[in-house]
Amino acid sequence: MTKQVPGFEEEPGVFDIADTETDEQATREGEADFEAGRVVSHEAVVRWLRSWGAPNKLPRPRCGE
């Protein structure tokens, strides 16, 4: 357990502060992208990540792959 020093209370981190409006907007945008087909398949991302560090690194996958 860490002892608190008076006058030096720990400040909340960036992810400790709720921003419901921004979270809801990001969710709406993500759902709209999904509905419009602006997605990249899991398989395409896995292929890309597995190519990292290889002699022939693949380009970043694009929507629809």
C-alpha positions, -999 to 999 in steps of 0.1 A, spaced: 0 0 0 13 34 -10 13 62 17 -2 94 4 18 125 11 -3 156 19 -4 180 -10 7 153 -35 -24 134 -41 -24 113 -73 -41 129 -102 -65 108 -123 -51 93 -155 -65 102 -189 -86 69 -190 -99 75 -154 -120 105 -165 -153 95 -181 -162 113 -213 -196 97 -221 -204 120 -250 -171 113 -268 -174 75 -262 -210 75 -276 -199 95 -307 -170 71 -313 -194 41 -310 -219 57 -335 -190 63 -360 -178 28 -356 -212 13 -361 -217 35 -392 -184 24 -406 -193 -12 -401 -227 -8 -417 -211 9 -447 -186 -19 -451 -156 2 -441 -139 -26 -422 -108 -48 -425 -111 -85 -419 -93 -102 -390 -75 -125 -414 -61 -95 -434 -48 -79 -402 -32 -111 -390 -14 -116 -423 -1 -80 -421 11 -84 -385 28 -117 -392 47 -100 -420 63 -75 -396 100 -83 -393 99 -104 -424 120 -96 -455 88 -88 -475 66 -68 -450 31 -65 -464 15 -31 -468 -12 -20 -443 -46 -37 -452 -73 -16 -467 -110 -15 -462 -127 -45 -478 -98 -69 -474 
